[in-house]
Amino acid sequence: MPTEPVLIAGKWRNADTTGVFYSENPSTCEQLPEEYPISSWVDCEAALDAASKAFKELRSIPAGRIADFLERYATLIEERSDALVELAHQETGLPKSPRLADVELPRTTGQLRLAAAAARTGNWRQPIIDSANNIRSCHGAIGPVVVFGPNNFPFAFGSISGGDFAAAIAAGNPVIAKANSSHPGTTKLFAEAAHTAGEETGMPSGMVQLIYRTSHPVGEQLVTDSRTGATGYTGAQNAGLKLKKAADDAGKPIYLELSSLNPVVLLPSVLEEKSNALAEEFTGSCLMGAGQFCTNPGMIIVIESAATNTFIEAVATQFQAATPGTLLSASVEKSLHKSHEILAKAGAELLCGSGRGNGTGYNVANTLLRISGSQFLRDPKTMQTEAFGNSSLIVVAESVDEAESVIAALEGNLTGCIYSSERGDDDEAYDQLAPILRQKTGRFLNDKMPTGVAVSPAMNHGGPYPATGHPSFTAVGIPGALLRFSMLQSYDNVRPNRLPEILMDEYHGPTQRLIDGVWK
């Protein structure tokens, strides 16, 4: 079988390879037949040249036409939905319905259309005019963007279909997509639709390009190249930090989503009120999608009590009764086992699970571990080892004060949540803990599990390190997500006819502008 082609400079062509790889069907543990190339630097060089040329052309293309591309692309995805869902199911083991067809695919096309709307209005550009000093500024495109997609969301976070892609394109940048090795075929189907949409809407040939895989050194060279404007990465912490170091050394922006435990604090009175209901709610959230969500609640913090013990027993029972979901790959299964070994060696008590599960394909038994607050505080770094999958660690503190110390020792997370009594009995404890947890998380929740991430302008899918590489930016939520792939451009005493239209005095477009301190 021939090796699949890469998409470079508007053409599907044979890759300059250093090797090949295959994806697997995680539900059957069988290798899929298609062969994909591992690209050398030659492919990356050609893609960067084409992206640089496309970026020059995009500067003179109206934002409305870029919006046309995004909208047409969304339509073509919908027309290919059956094929996308089928192949993504084969490559990831994720259920066709409701996960892929009814949830992730509509979210993907929806955020592409939201990005198109943002491109049309231009409000994300935040234009500011200081008439007295004749200084004007706005955000503009930064240049070619490299996007690395994750294994767990082949549509909504995919390198050529997801939020990073949509934001980079809407901001006026070309994208070089690096497919995730777990679902290269799915990414290729998206690339075909994007290529068609680009041709139909008259986009530059190098605006959307696809390579499947590179060596680590070539990947680092790609994100540090002088032609690269910025990088978006979602994936494993180890690989992401290597890219971050390379990009930081080169002075290149890189936006990372890495790992998160998403701690959920259950206060004493709310557990007394409804410990069984909370056990059911937590179990559903933790085991959904085999726990392979970046916002999966991987840590519960509780205070020692009879109600706490009832809650823990109920969760363990429900974990044991539930069939484990299919993990995304053999490497995810291996990594999950390794994380459990690390936690157990550090003193965590295994309440259930850890070994081989009775599910389909790659799977691990639903795993629940327990540790005291004092044990956690003796080695908080090890106790925050991420167990990506159907697993969670319960930290049982002796008091609210000890729970405060545990929260203070947490690293940065995407989310954090506190459940408290509706009667107000937990208010004092909430007031003590909430300010500390607030600073540890990008999105702070009350009385709601963190698993879902709404595509909302107010959403922050980000957080302090190591949840992400930078606490000030979100990977979900338009228009905010676009700012990652922009640069602030100031114009000082520039002649009126040389200004961007959005900064001209005679402007009649839809964008809100801050003119001499007043939004108009």
C-alpha positions as CSV (number, residue, x, y, z in Angstrom):
1,M,0.0,0.0,0.0
2,P,1.4,3.5,-0.9
3,T,2.3,5.9,1.8
4,E,-0.3,8.7,2.2
5,P,0.6,12.1,0.8
6,V,1.1,15.3,2.6
7,L,-0.6,18.6,1.7
8,I,2.0,21.3,1.0
9,A,1.6,24.5,-1.1
10,G,-1.8,23.6,-2.2
11,K,-0.9,20.1,-3.6
12,W,-1.1,16.6,-2.3
13,R,2.5,15.2,-2.8
14,N,4.7,12.4,-1.7
15,A,6.5,13.2,1.5
16,D,10.2,13.4,2.0
17,T,10.3,10.7,4.7
18,T,12.6,9.5,7.4
19,G,10.2,6.6,8.1
20,V,6.6,5.6,8.2
21,F,4.0,4.8,10.9
22,Y,0.6,3.2,11.3
23,S,-2.4,4.1,13.5
24,E,-4.3,1.4,15.5
25,N,-7.9,0.6,16.2
26,P,-7.9,0.8,20.0
27,S,-11.1,-1.2,20.3
28,T,-9.5,-4.2,18.6
29,C,-5.8,-3.5,19.3
30,E,-5.2,-4.1,15.6
31,Q,-3.0,-2.0,13.3
32,L,-4.9,-0.2,10.5
33,P,-3.6,-0.7,7.0
34,E,-2.9,2.9,5.9
35,E,0.8,3.9,5.9
36,Y,1.7,7.5,6.9
37,P,5.0,9.3,6.4
38,I,7.3,10.8,9.1
39,S,8.4,14.0,7.4
40,S,11.9,15.2,7.2
41,W,12.9,18.9,7.4
42,V,12.6,19.1,3.6
43,D,8.8,18.9,4.0
44,C,8.8,21.5,6.8
45,E,11.0,23.8,4.8
46,A,8.6,23.6,1.9
47,A,5.6,24.2,4.1
48,L,7.2,27.2,5.8
49,D,8.0,28.7,2.4
50,A,4.5,28.2,1.2
51,A,3.0,29.6,4.4
52,S,5.2,32.7,4.3
53,K,4.0,33.3,0.7
54,A,0.4,32.8,1.8
55,F,0.8,35.2,4.7
56,K,1.9,37.9,2.4
57,E,-1.2,37.3,0.3
58,L,-3.5,37.2,3.3
59,R,-2.6,40.7,4.3
60,S,-4.5,42.1,1.4
61,I,-7.4,39.7,1.5
62,P,-10.5,41.1,3.3
63,A,-11.5,39.5,6.5
64,G,-14.9,38.7,5.0
65,R,-13.3,36.3,2.5
66,I,-11.5,34.5,5.3
67,A,-14.8,34.2,7.0
68,D,-16.3,32.8,3.8
69,F,-13.6,30.1,3.9
70,L,-14.3,29.1,7.5
71,E,-18.1,28.9,6.8
72,R,-17.6,26.9,3.6
73,Y,-15.2,24.6,5.4
74,A,-17.8,24.0,8.1
75,T,-20.4,23.1,5.5
76,L,-18.1,20.7,3.8
77,I,-17.3,19.0,7.1
78,E,-21.0,18.5,7.6
79,E,-21.3,17.0,4.2
80,R,-18.6,14.5,5.0
81,S,-19.8,13.8,8.6
82,D,-20.5,10.1,8.1
83,A,-17.0,9.4,6.8
84,L,-15.4,11.5,9.5
85,V,-17.3,9.8,12.3
86,E,-16.6,6.3,10.9
87,L,-12.9,6.8,10.6
88,A,-12.5,8.7,13.8
89,H,-14.3,5.8,15.6
90,Q,-11.9,3.3,14.1
91,E,-8.8,5.4,15.0
92,T,-9.8,6.5,18.5
93,G,-12.4,4.0,19.7
94,L,-14.6,6.9,20.7
95,P,-18.3,6.2,20.3
96,K,-19.9,7.3,17.1
97,S,-23.0,8.5,18.9
98,P,-23.4,10.6,20.9
99,R,-19.7,11.5,21.3
100,L,-18.5,12.0,17.8
101,A,-21.6,12.6,15.6
102,D,-23.9,14.4,18.1
103,V,-21.5,16.3,20.3
104,E,-18.0,16.8,18.9
105,L,-18.7,17.3,15.2
106,P,-21.4,20.0,15.8
107,R,-19.1,21.7,18.2
108,T,-16.4,21.7,15.6
109,T,-18.5,23.3,12.9
110,G,-20.0,25.7,15.4
111,Q,-16.7,27.1,16.5
112,L,-15.6,27.4,12.9
113,R,-18.6,29.6,12.3
114,L,-18.0,31.6,15.5
115,A,-14.5,32.2,14.3
116,A,-15.9,33.3,10.9
117,A,-18.2,35.8,12.7
118,A,-15.2,37.1,14.7
119,A,-13.2,37.6,11.5
120,R,-16.1,39.6,10.0
121,T,-16.7,41.9,12.9
122,G,-13.0,42.4,13.8
123,N,-13.9,43.1,17.4
124,W,-11.1,40.8,18.6
125,R,-8.6,43.3,17.1
126,Q,-9.4,45.8,19.9
127,P,-8.7,49.0,17.9
128,I,-7.7,52.1,20.0
129,I,-7.4,55.6,18.7
130,D,-5.6,58.5,20.6
131,S,-6.5,61.5,18.6
132,A,-4.5,64.0,20.6
133,N,-1.2,62.2,20.1
134,N,-2.2,60.7,16.7
135,I,-1.3,57.2,17.9
136,R,-3.5,54.2,17.0
137,S,-3.2,50.5,17.6
138,C,-5.0,47.2,16.9
139,H,-4.2,43.5,16.9
140,G,-3.1,41.9,13.6
141,A,-2.0,38.6,12.3
142,I,1.3,37.3,13.6
143,G,2.4,35.0,10.8
144,P,2.4,31.2,10.0
145,V,1.0,29.2,12.9
146,V,2.0,25.6,13.6
147,V,-0.8,23.6,15.3
148,F,-0.2,20.3,17.1
149,G,-3.4,18.5,17.9
150,P,-4.2,16.1,20.8
151,N,-5.2,12.4,20.7
152,N,-8.5,12.8,22.7
153,F,-10.5,15.2,20.5
154,P,-9.9,14.4,16.9
155,F,-12.5,17.0,15.7
156,A,-12.9,19.9,18.2
157,F,-9.2,20.2,19.0
158,G,-7.8,18.7,15.8
159,S,-4.8,20.3,14.3
160,I,-6.7,21.2,11.1
161,S,-10.2,21.5,12.4
162,G,-10.2,22.5,16.1
163,G,-10.2,25.7,18.1
164,D,-6.5,26.6,17.6
165,F,-6.9,26.1,13.8
166,A,-10.1,28.2,13.7
167,A,-8.6,31.0,15.8
168,A,-5.4,31.2,13.8
169,I,-7.2,31.3,10.5
170,A,-9.7,33.9,11.7
171,A,-6.9,36.1,12.9
172,G,-5.5,36.1,9.3
173,N,-2.7,33.5,9.6
174,P,-1.9,30.4,7.5
175,V,-1.7,27.1,9.4
176,I,0.7,24.2,9.2
177,A,-1.1,21.4,10.9
178,K,0.8,18.5,12.5
179,A,-1.6,15.6,12.8
180,N,-1.8,13.5,15.9
181,S,-0.4,10.0,15.3
182,S,-3.5,8.4,16.9
183,H,-5.8,9.7,14.1
184,P,-3.9,10.7,11.0
185,G,-6.6,9.4,8.6
186,T,-9.3,11.5,10.3
187,T,-7.0,14.6,10.0
188,K,-6.4,13.8,6.3
189,L,-10.2,13.8,5.7
190,F,-10.4,17.3,7.3
191,A,-7.5,18.5,5.2
192,E,-9.2,17.4,2.0
193,A,-12.3,19.4,3.0
194,A,-10.2,22.4,4.0
195,H,-8.3,22.3,0.7
196,T,-11.5,22.2,-1.3
197,A,-12.9,25.1,0.8
198,G,-9.8,27.1,0.1
199,E,-10.0,26.6,-3.6
200,E,-13.6,27.5,-3.7
201,T,-13.2,30.7,-1.8
202,G,-9.9,31.8,-3.5
203,M,-7.6,31.4,-0.5
204,P,-3.8,31.3,-1.0
205,S,-2.5,27.8,-1.8
206,G,-0.3,27.6,1.3
207,M,-2.9,28.8,3.8
208,V,-3.7,25.3,5.1
209,Q,-1.1,22.6,5.0
210,L,-0.7,19.1,6.6
211,I,2.1,16.9,7.7
212,Y,1.5,13.8,9.8
213,R,4.5,13.4,12.0
214,T,8.2,14.5,12.5
215,S,11.0,13.5,14.7
216,H,11.3,15.5,17.9
217,P,14.3,17.5,16.7
218,V,12.5,18.4,13.4
219,G,9.4,19.5,15.4
220,E,11.5,21.7,17.6
221,Q,13.2,23.2,14.5
222,L,9.7,23.9,13.0
223,V,8.4,25.9,16.0
224,T,11.7,27.9,16.3
225,D,12.1,28.8,12.6
226,S,12.2,32.5,11.8
227,R,9.2,32.1,9.5
228,T,7.0,30.7,12.2
229,G,4.8,33.3,13.9
230,A,3.4,31.2,16.8
231,T,2.6,27.6,17.8
232,G,-0.5,26.0,19.4
233,Y,0.1,22.7,21.2
234,T,-2.3,20.4,23.0
235,G,-0.9,17.1,24.3
236,A,1.5,15.3,26.6
237,Q,3.4,17.4,29.1
238,N,6.8,15.9,28.3
239,A,6.7,16.6,24.6
240,G,5.1,20.0,25.1
241,L,7.7,21.2,27.5
242,K,10.5,20.3,25.0
243,L,8.8,22.4,22.4
244,K,8.2,25.2,24.8
245,K,11.9,25.3,25.8
246,A,12.9,25.4,22.1
247,A,10.4,28.1,21.3
248,D,11.3,30.2,24.4
249,D,15.0,30.0,23.6
250,A,14.1,31.3,20.1
251,G,11.8,34.0,21.4
252,K,8.8,32.4,19.7
253,P,5.3,32.4,21.2
254,I,3.9,29.0,22.0
255,Y,0.5,28.3,23.6
256,L,0.3,24.9,25.4
257,E,-2.4,22.9,27.0
258,L,-0.6,20.2,29.0
259,S,-2.2,18.5,32.0
260,S,-4.6,19.1,34.7
261,L,-6.0,17.3,37.8
262,N,-9.1,19.6,38.0
263,P,-9.6,19.3,41.8
264,V,-13.1,19.1,43.1
265,V,-13.6,20.1,46.8
266,L,-16.7,18.6,48.6
267,L,-17.4,20.4,51.8
268,P,-18.7,18.6,54.9
269,S,-22.4,19.8,55.0
270,V,-23.0,19.2,51.3
271,L,-21.8,15.6,51.8
272,E,-24.1,15.2,54.7
273,E,-27.0,16.4,52.5
274,K,-26.4,14.3,49.4
275,S,-23.3,12.0,49.5
276,N,-24.9,9.3,47.3
277,A,-26.1,11.8,44.7
278,L,-22.6,13.4,44.6
279,A,-21.0,10.0,44.3
280,E,-23.2,9.3,41.3
281,E,-22.5,12.7,39.7
282,F,-18.7,12.4,40.3
283,T,-18.6,8.8,38.9
284,G,-20.4,9.9,35.7
285,S,-18.0,12.8,35.2
286,C,-14.8,10.9,36.0
287,L,-15.6,7.8,33.9
288,M,-17.1,9.7,30.9
289,G,-15.1,8.9,27.8
290,A,-12.8,6.6,29.9
291,G,-11.7,9.8,31.7
292,Q,-9.8,11.0,28.6
293,F,-10.9,14.6,29.0
294,C,-8.5,17.4,29.8
295,T,-11.1,18.6,32.4
296,N,-11.6,15.1,33.9
297,P,-11.9,15.4,37.8
298,G,-8.7,13.6,38.7
299,M,-8.7,14.7,42.3
300,I,-11.3,15.0,45.0
301,I,-10.6,16.9,48.3
302,V,-12.8,16.1,51.2
303,I,-12.8,16.5,55.0
304,E,-12.8,13.4,57.2
305,S,-16.4,12.5,58.4
306,A,-19.0,9.7,58.4
307,A,-20.6,11.3,55.3
308,T,-17.2,11.4,53.6
309,N,-16.7,7.7,54.2
310,T,-20.2,7.0,52.9
311,F,-19.3,9.0,49.8
312,I,-16.0,7.1,49.2
313,E,-17.7,3.7,49.6
314,A,-20.4,4.7,47.1
315,V,-17.9,5.9,44.6
316,A,-15.8,2.7,44.9
317,T,-18.9,0.6,44.4
318,Q,-20.0,2.5,41.3
319,F,-16.4,2.4,39.9
320,Q,-16.3,-1.4,40.3
321,A,-19.8,-1.8,38.7
322,A,-19.1,0.3,35.6
323,T,-17.5,-1.2,32.6
324,P,-14.2,0.5,31.7
325,G,-14.2,2.6,28.5
326,T,-11.7,2.0,25.7
327,L,-8.5,4.0,26.0
328,L,-7.2,5.8,23.0
329,S,-4.0,3.8,22.5
330,A,-1.6,1.3,23.9
331,S,0.6,4.2,25.1
332,V,-2.3,5.7,27.1
333,E,-2.9,2.3,28.7
334,K,0.8,2.0,29.6
335,S,1.0,5.5,30.9
336,L,-2.1,5.1,33.1
337,H,-0.6,1.9,34.7
338,K,2.6,3.8,35.3
339,S,0.8,6.7,37.0
340,H,-1.0,4.3,39.3
341,E,2.3,2.6,40.3
342,I,3.9,6.0,41.1
343,L,0.9,7.1,43.3
344,A,0.8,3.7,45.1
345,K,4.6,3.7,45.7
346,A,4.2,7.2,47.2
347,G,1.6,5.9,49.7
348,A,-1.8,6.1,48.0
349,E,-4.2,3.3,49.1
350,L,-5.8,1.5,46.2
351,L,-9.6,1.3,46.8
352,C,-10.4,-0.4,43.5
353,G,-9.1,-1.0,40.0
354,S,-5.5,-0.4,38.7
355,G,-5.2,-3.7,36.9
356,R,-6.5,-4.8,33.5
357,G,-10.1,-4.0,33.0
358,N,-12.9,-6.1,31.5
359,G,-13.7,-3.5,28.8
360,T,-13.0,-3.6,25.1
361,G,-9.6,-3.2,23.5
362,Y,-7.1,-1.1,25.4
363,N,-8.5,-0.5,28.9
364,V,-7.7,-0.3,32.6
365,A,-10.1,-1.1,35.4
366,N,-11.8,2.0,36.8
367,T,-9.3,3.1,39.5
368,L,-9.9,4.9,42.8
369,L,-7.1,5.8,45.2
370,R,-7.1,7.4,48.6
371,I,-4.6,9.3,50.6
372,S,-4.7,11.5,53.7
373,G,-4.1,15.2,53.6
374,S,-0.9,14.8,55.7
375,Q,0.5,12.2,53.3
376,F,-0.3,14.5,50.3
377,L,1.6,17.4,52.0
378,R,4.7,15.3,52.5
379,D,5.1,14.9,48.8
380,P,2.6,17.1,46.9
381,K,4.5,17.0,43.6
382,T,4.4,13.2,43.3
383,M,0.8,13.1,44.5
384,Q,-0.1,15.4,41.6
385,T,1.1,12.8,39.0
386,E,-1.6,13.0,36.3
387,A,-3.4,9.7,35.7
388,F,-4.9,10.4,32.3
389,G,-7.9,8.1,32.1
390,N,-10.6,6.5,34.2
391,S,-9.0,7.2,37.5
392,S,-9.1,9.6,40.4
393,L,-7.3,10.3,43.7
394,I,-9.3,11.2,46.9
395,V,-7.4,13.4,49.4
396,V,-9.0,13.2,52.8
397,A,-8.0,16.1,55.0
398,E,-8.5,16.1,58.8
399,S,-9.8,19.7,58.8
400,V,-10.7,22.7,56.7
401,D,-7.3,24.1,57.6
402,E,-5.5,21.0,56.3
403,A,-7.6,21.2,53.1
404,E,-6.4,24.8,52.7
405,S,-2.8,23.6,52.9
406,V,-3.5,20.9,50.3
407,I,-5.1,23.4,47.9
408,A,-2.2,25.8,48.5
409,A,0.2,23.1,47.5
410,L,-1.6,22.4,44.2
411,E,0.0,23.3,40.8
412,G,-2.0,25.2,38.2
413,N,-5.1,23.6,36.8
414,L,-7.6,24.2,34.0
415,T,-10.5,23.9,36.4
416,G,-11.3,23.8,40.1
417,C,-14.6,23.4,41.8
418,I,-16.2,23.6,45.3
419,Y,-19.5,22.0,46.2
420,S,-21.1,23.5,49.3
421,S,-24.4,23.2,51.2
422,E,-27.3,25.2,49.8
423,R,-28.4,25.9,53.4
424,G,-25.2,28.0,53.9
425,D,-23.6,25.7,56.5
426,D,-20.4,25.5,54.4
427,D,-20.1,29.2,53.8
428,E,-17.3,29.8,56.3
429,A,-15.3,27.0,54.9
430,Y,-16.0,28.1,51.3
431,D,-14.8,31.6,52.1
432,Q,-11.6,30.2,53.5
433,L,-10.9,27.9,50.5
434,A,-12.3,29.6,47.5
435,P,-9.8,32.5,47.1
436,I,-6.9,30.0,47.2
437,L,-8.4,27.6,44.7
438,R,-9.4,30.5,42.5
439,Q,-5.8,31.4,41.9
440,K,-4.9,27.8,41.0
441,T,-7.4,27.5,38.2
442,G,-8.4,29.1,34.9
443,R,-12.1,28.2,35.3
444,F,-13.6,28.2,38.7
445,L,-16.9,26.3,39.3
446,N,-19.5,25.9,42.0
447,D,-21.6,22.8,42.4
448,K,-20.9,21.5,38.9
449,M,-18.5,18.9,37.6
450,P,-15.8,20.4,35.3
451,T,-16.0,17.9,32.4
452,G,-17.8,19.9,29.8
453,V,-16.2,23.0,28.1
454,A,-18.8,25.3,26.6
455,V,-17.8,27.3,23.5
456,S,-18.6,30.6,25.0
457,P,-17.0,34.1,24.7
458,A,-16.7,34.1,28.5
459,M,-15.0,30.6,28.6
460,N,-11.4,30.2,29.8
461,H,-9.9,26.9,28.8
462,G,-6.5,27.7,30.2
463,G,-4.9,28.3,33.5
464,P,-1.7,28.6,35.5
465,Y,1.3,26.4,34.6
466,P,1.5,23.4,34.2
467,A,-2.1,23.3,33.0
468,T,-1.0,25.6,30.2
469,G,2.2,27.5,29.3
470,H,0.7,30.9,30.0
471,P,-2.2,31.9,32.4
472,S,-3.5,34.9,30.4
473,F,-4.9,33.1,27.3
474,T,-7.7,30.7,26.5
475,A,-7.8,27.9,23.9
476,V,-11.6,27.9,23.9
477,G,-13.8,31.0,23.6
478,I,-14.1,33.4,20.8
479,P,-12.9,36.2,20.3
480,G,-10.4,35.7,23.2
481,A,-8.8,32.7,21.6
482,L,-7.8,34.7,18.5
483,L,-5.5,37.0,20.5
484,R,-2.9,34.2,21.0
485,F,-2.2,34.3,17.3
486,S,-1.9,38.0,16.9
487,M,0.5,40.8,17.6
488,L,-0.3,44.3,18.9
489,Q,0.4,46.8,16.1
490,S,0.8,50.5,16.9
491,Y,0.8,53.3,14.4
492,D,2.4,56.6,15.5
493,N,1.8,59.6,13.2
494,V,1.2,57.4,10.2
495,R,-0.5,59.1,7.3
496,P,-4.2,58.6,7.2
497,N,-4.2,56.8,3.8
498,R,-1.6,54.3,5.1
499,L,-3.5,53.2,8.1
500,P,-5.4,49.9,8.3
501,E,-9.0,50.6,7.5
502,I,-10.1,49.7,11.0
503,L,-8.0,52.7,12.3
504,M,-9.0,55.3,9.8
505,D,-11.1,58.3,10.9
506,E,-13.6,57.5,8.1
507,Y,-14.6,54.0,9.2
508,H,-18.1,52.6,8.8
509,G,-17.5,48.9,9.6
510,P,-19.0,46.8,12.4
511,T,-16.0,46.9,14.8
512,Q,-16.2,48.6,18.2
513,R,-13.4,51.0,18.6
514,L,-12.0,52.8,21.7
515,I,-11.7,56.4,20.5
516,D,-10.3,58.9,23.0
517,G,-11.5,56.7,25.9
518,V,-15.0,56.1,24.6
519,W,-16.1,52.9,22.9
520,K,-17.9,53.7,19.6
